[in-house]
Amino acid sequence: MADANGVPQRAVWNLVRSAALAATMLVAACVAPRNAPEPARVPPPVERPRPVAPRPIQPGLPQDVERHRVALLVPLSGPNAGVGRSIQNATQLAILDARNDDLRITTYDTAAPGGAAAAATQALAEGNRLILGPLLAEDARAVAPVARQARVPVLSFSNDATAAGNGTYILGYSPSQSIERVVDYARSSGITEFAGLMPAGTYGDRASTAFLRAVEDAGGKVLAMETYEARPGSMTSAVAKIGRSPFQAILIAGAADSAVTAVPLVRRSASGKTARVLGTELWNTDSGVGARTALNGAWFASVPDNYYRQFAGKYRARFGAAPYRLSTLGYDAVLLTIRVARDWRPGSEFPERRLVDRDGFAGLDGAFRFGRDGVAERALEVQEVRGGTTVTVSAAPTNFAGN
């Protein structure tokens, strides 16, 4: 059978069947079976973290950029360790009393191997921008060039004025100032004729010079002056020579122990029976000077003691022992630093110009200020040994107003 075009029907059906079969095969080739595994996916490249250099290990103390770094140089070993520990304790007490968190004080032992210069070198390497101490004049001289090169001021606890200058300031009690103060008071009490008994050595030489100058400036006269040594008989010989001259007052420039030995000898001479005995600031370092009956009626000039008694009580309660008298220097050095720190940015140079503020500073030991020579000028009082204690007979000025 054929269609209208003359093509046999069987041929047409065969053509349709072949076309359908081809289409089915084509669809089958395009559709993946359900259970066929998906082609493997290639993961994106993984970014490895960049290597980070390890932080360098900082030597010494942790860096503290938010507080003022201050070094305390005192002896923590050796014969002066007791004084050094007492000063260290006093600085801690000052921080607590002031409730100040802006200072970080680190202590360095000036008696350790290498001495004060090595202690200062370490302190500067660890970032301290101010040095409190050292205690001794020879240590202050050793520290001075090291600190000066780093432009770091030094507030030494020494009383040797010759160690001052070029960035080193002397906080200690100057013998010349105490001699001048007690001589002026004696002169205002009507005394014009003086004698002097001086210990041999550097202190005695400086005390002699200060005494002669003070008496001259006060309008009096030094009629006799002798030097004594530590050897037996030296004190007796010196006092005997002085006793040949008339005098109304005698300055015994030495420790209270020396005065206790000398006074009975002085009283044997004609002039010495009624003479007023004068002492120096060294007497105030003896906490029991008031109980020295041989010194009854004697005058000596020193820093005020009224605040020291309160300080000593607090110190004893906290540390279980009595403080050394010199420990107040450490306390007052901290108070000074706190006051100046208002204009001091942490990590920057200490504003040294503030140390010579003419208004001065206040502390446990009264008012003080630094002169151009770097020596602390102190407002001193005159005390009298009387009845087992000491009594203030001429109060210290509270400030330097008008001077």
Secondary structure, DSSP 8 states (H G I E B T S, - for coil): -B-TTS-BHHHHHHHHHHHHHHHHHHHHHHS--TTS-----------------------SS---SSSEEEEEEE-SSSTTHHHHHHHHHHHHHHHHHHT--SEEEEEEETTSTTHHHHHHHHHHHTT---EE--SSHHHHHHHHHHHHHTT--EEE----GGG-BTTEEE-S--HHHHHHHHHHHHHHTT--EEEEEEESSHHHHHHHHHHHHHHHHHT-EEEEEEEE-SSTTHHHHHHHHHTTS--SEEEE-S-HHHHHHHHHHHTTSTGGGT-EEEE-GGGGG-TTGGG-GGGTT-EEEES--HHHHHHHHHHHHHHSS---TTHHHHHHHHHHHHHHGGG--TTS---GGGGG-TT-EEETTEEEEE-TTSBEEE--EEEEEETTEEEEEE---S--TT-
